[in-house]
């Protein structure tokens, strides 16, 4: 299938690329040095960069066109190449207000929030005035199966009382984060996929205790962070519940579909930049009297990397197109495929680029180590590889059996 971008998408790609060349790439190393030396502090020039992006009308580009007044009107397929361009710098998506977990949380609020919830939380998120976090994963259970979640959400009069322990709560350490979307159980005895609910919890609510940041391969990912959070008799108004009791699992499934497109396209952007850096490096270095680019093994690594990136890109665009035309449920197999393929592809391509750079590849002088960590982390985030392969395998067997039956 050939994906021809719309004229609007092509125009936005040119503008996003130009913005990054002028404003973001020149500050990449300065940003990295600041956040690694100043834990849980926001880079001082971040707000200035966001203001420039907003003034350039490069803001909230992620929100699909079927989300009404909140949306800039792009389809997932139109947005996908923009996410790839942003992915060339690990922190760039925030500049355009297109970074996780806010993107998923904004989609949830736009699709499921009441007018009051949208006014209180969605509007400031869309303006980039606050950040948010998503609390689902728990340390005591295998959270790859969301029905295992144990955090309790109990109705008491006009309030819900929340108790539980969460971790890998991305964004919870950010000083600008003001609201959590928390998934827990309102009906532990109900049908398996109707036990869970989602509720809005302001970060400063009594009983919300951010216990500690969790490092990822030794990096705290400041200022976003991934926190372990204890919820101890946290009381919030009953009006903070999203949609209604028992809707949490359905909301989670809807939230993760487009989000996986975003992650995968950003990863493809990182892999593409790693390949570009690799090509540049091997044309500048000589070993044993020969240009590194002249070695067959290097050329094979570059050729394989280009093939793998293009395969992953086309597969992800196919998933985006399927979501646009038929919805997330119809695209579930393609979404599973990209979640399996893209992070591993990124790790492989970046690993080759690191090898070609030698010692420089593992230090802060290139973004390669960060790209590899991102790829390896996403093999677990939003559902580990094994869960997606399990379900995709099951669906494939079922559809194959139906085809065999038809031709008998």
N, C-alpha and C positions, 0 to 999 in steps of 0.2 A: 504494500500500500504506500502510495506517495502522499506526503503531507506538504501541501503548499500553504504557507502562512498567508493570512490576510494582509492587505496593505497596511491596515492599522497596526498589526503585530510587527510587521517589518519596520514601520516608522518608529515604533516604541523601542524595538531592539537597537536601532541606530542611536536613539536618544539615551537609552540606558548605558550602552557601551561608551558613548562620548562622555557621559556624566562620570562613569567610573574611571575612565582614562584621565579626566581632568581633576577630579576631587577625591577619589578613593585610593587608587593605586599609589599615588605619591605619599599617602599617609599610612600605608599598610604596616611598615616596620615600626613607625612611631607608635601606632596603636598597640601593636604587640608588646613593645617595651613597656608602655604605660600599664596595661592590664596585668602584666606578669609581675610588676613591681608594686602595684597598688591594688591589693585584693579588695574586691567588693566596692570599688569606686568606678564610676562611669567616666569614660574617656572625655576630657573636657571639650573637645571639638565636635562631639557627637550631635548635640542639639543644633549646632550651626550647619552641619552636613544635612541633617533632617530638614531643616528649614529650606535649604537650597533645593533638596529633592521635591519638597512640597510645592515650592514656588515654580519649579520646572514641570509641575503636573505629573510627577513620577511617584505617585503615592497610592498606597492601598491597591496596587495593581492585581493582587492575588484573588480578590473576592469575585467569585463567578457571577456572570451577568443575570442569573436567575434569582439573585438575592435582593432584588428591589432597589430602593433608593440608596442603600448603602454601597452599592456596587459601582465601579467605574465602567462596567459593561463588557469585560473581556470573558471569553470562554476559557476553559482549562487549556485547550490547545493553543490559544493565542498567548496565554500567560506562560506556558511551559518554557519557551526559549528565553523569556525574560528571567525566569528563575535560574536557568542555566548560566546566563551572563552574570547574575549576582553571585552564583556559587564559585566564581573564580577567586573571590576573596571571602574568607570564612565569615566575616562579620558584616558583609556588605548589605545583606537582605534587610537588616534592621534599619538602615538608612532610608529605605523606601517603605518602611512600616510593613514589611513582608516577611518577618521572621517568626519562627516557631518559639514558644508555643502560642504566641499571640494570634497567629493566623488561624489556627484551629479553634481557638477560643472565640475569636471574632465571628467565625462562621457559625459556631454554635449559638452565640447570642443573636446573630442576625436571623438565623433560621428558627430558633426555638424560644428566644427570649420574649418576655412581655414588653410592652412599650415602656413601663417603668424600669425594668431591668436594662433595657437598651439605653435609656436616657442616663442611668446611673453609671453603667460600665462600658457599654459598646461605644458610645459617643467619645468619651475620653481615650479609649483604646484606638479608635479610628483616627483621632487627632494626634496620636503619639504622645499624649500627656502622661500616660501611665503604662505599666507593663502588667502581665498576668502570669499565672502558673496553672498547670493542670496536674491534679493529684489523683492518680489511679493506682499505680504500682505499690505493692506492700512487701515488706521484708519477710513476713512470716508465712507467706503462701506463694505458690507458683503463679505469678500474676500474668503469665502468658495466656492462661485461661482466666478471662476476666470474671467468670462466674465464681471464682474462688475468693474474690474480694470480701474481706471480713469487716471492714469499717462499718459501724452501725449509724444509721440516721433514723432517729426515733421521734415521732410526733408527740409533743406535749403542749396541748392547748394551741396557742397561736405561734409556737416556735417548734423548730427541730433541734434536737440535741445530738451532737456528732461526737463519736469516740472511735479512735483508731490510730494506727501508725502508718504513715506513708513514707516512701523514699523514691529516689530518682525523680523528684519533683522539680522539673526543669524550670528555671526562672525564679524559683522561690528565694534565692539569695540576692537577687537584684534589688538595689535600694529603691528603684522606681516601681517595683511590683506592689500592687494595692489589692488585688483580688485573686482568690483561688477558685477554680472549678473543681469540686471534690466529688468523686464517685464512691458510693457506699451502698449498703443494703437497707431498704426500708421494709422489706418483707422476706426475711430469711427462709420462711416456709413456703413461699409461693413458687410458681413455675420457674424453672431454672433461669430462663432469660428474662424474667419479669421481676426479679428480686431487687434489682439495682436501680438506683436513682442518682441524679446529679443535682448538686446544690451549690449556690454561690456563697462563698465565705470571704468576707473582707479579711485581709491579712492581719489587721490589728485587733481582731476579735479576741476577747479573753479566752484563754485555753488553747490558742494556736501557738505552739512552741516550735520554732525552727531549731532543731537539735544540733545539726552539724552539716557542713558541706561534704559532698562525696566527690573524691577526685576521680578523673577518668585517665587511666594510664599515667598517673602522677600529676595531672594538670587539673586545677580547680575550675577551669573554664570561666574565670571571672570576667565581667561582673555578673553573668547570668547565673552560673552555678546550678548544681543539682543537689537538692537538700533532702535530708531526712526530717520529717515533720511529725510531731506528736499532736494529736487532736484530743484534748482532755475536757470533756463536757462543754464543748463549744456550742453555744446557743446562737441561732440566727432566726430571723422571722420566717414563718412558713412561706411567705411570698417569695423567698429566695430560691425555692425549688424550681427546677427547670422542667417545664411541660406538665409533669405530674408524676406520682409515684409509679415505679415500675418501668420508666422510660429510659433509664440510664444506659442500658446495653444498646438499645437502638440508636441513641444519640452518639454513643462512642463509635459505633460502626460507621455512621454517617460522617462523623468528624474525621476519621482516619483515612478515608478514601482519597479526597483531594490532597490531604496532608502528605500522603505517601508519594503522590506526583511531585509535590514541591521538594521533598527531601531528595528524591531520585534525580530530579533535574538539577538541583544544586550539586549533588554528587557528580553528575556528568560534567558540570562546569568545572569542578575541581579536577576531575580526571583529565579533561581536555587541557586545562592549564598545565597540569603535570607533564603531559605529553609535549606541549609546546616548550616548556622549560627544558625537558630532556633533549629535544631536537636542537635547541640553542646550545646547550652544554656540550653535546658531543661534536659540534662543529667548531668548538673553541679550544679543545684539549687534545693533546697528543700523548701517546704512550708508545714507548719502544720505537720511536721515529715515525709513527703512523697516526694520522688523525683518527680519533676514536670513532667518528662517523663512518669510517671506512671498514670497520670490522663487521663481518657478516652477522655475528650474534647480536650486535647492537641494532642493525637494520631489521633483523627478525623481531626483536623486542618492540621496535617502533611500529613495524607493520602489524603485529598482533594487537598492539595497543590501539591503533587506529581502527582496526576491524571491530574490536570489542566495544569501543566507545560508540561507534556508529550503530552497531547492533542494539546496544542498550538504549541509545537515544531513540531509535525508531520504535522499539518496543514500548518505551515510556510515552511517546507521542500517540501510539495506538491506544494505550490505556486512557490518556487524556481525551482523545477523540471519542472513545466508547462512553466515557462518563458524560461528556457533553451531549451525545446523541441519545443515550439510553438510560443514564443514571448509574449511580455507584454500584447498585446491586447487580446489574447486568455486566458490569466491568470487573466483577470480583476476581475472576481468574487472571485477567491481565494485570490487575493490581498486585495479586500474589506473585505473578511472574517477575514484575519489575522489582518488587521488594526482595526477591530471591537473587536476582541477577545483578542489579546495579551496585549495591554496596560491595559485593565480592569483586566485581569488575573494577571498581574504583581502587580497592586495596591492591589488586594485582597490577594495575597500570601505575599507581603511585609507587609501589614497591620497585618496579623496574626503573622508574625515574630516580628514586633514591639511590639505587645501585649505580646508575650512570653518573650521579653527582658525587659519589664517594662520601667522604666525611661531611662535605657540605650539605648533603641530603638529609642528615639527621639533626641538624642544628637549626637555630632560628633565622639563619640567613636565607632560607627559602620557606615557602608555606607547605612543603611536601609532608612533613611530619604531621601537621595539623590535618591535612587532607586524609592521610592514612587513618588517623584516630577517628575522624568523622565517619569514614566508611566502615571501619570495624565496629564502631559504636552502633551504627544504624542496623547492623546485622542482628542486634538485640532490641533496639528501640522500635516502637510501633509493631511489636510482635516479632519474635525470633525466627530465623530461617526455618527451623524445624516445624513450627506451627503452620507457616505458609505452605511448605512442601507437603505436609500431612494433608491439609485441606485441598490443595491443588491436585495432589495425587488421587485423592478420593473422588473429586469431581471429574478428573480425566478418565478414571476407570469407569465411572458411571456413564459418561457420554460415549465412550468407546463401546461399551456393552450395548447401548441403545443403537449405535450405528451397525454393529454386527447383527443385531436382531432384525434390523430393517432389510438387510440384504440376504437373509436366509430364504 
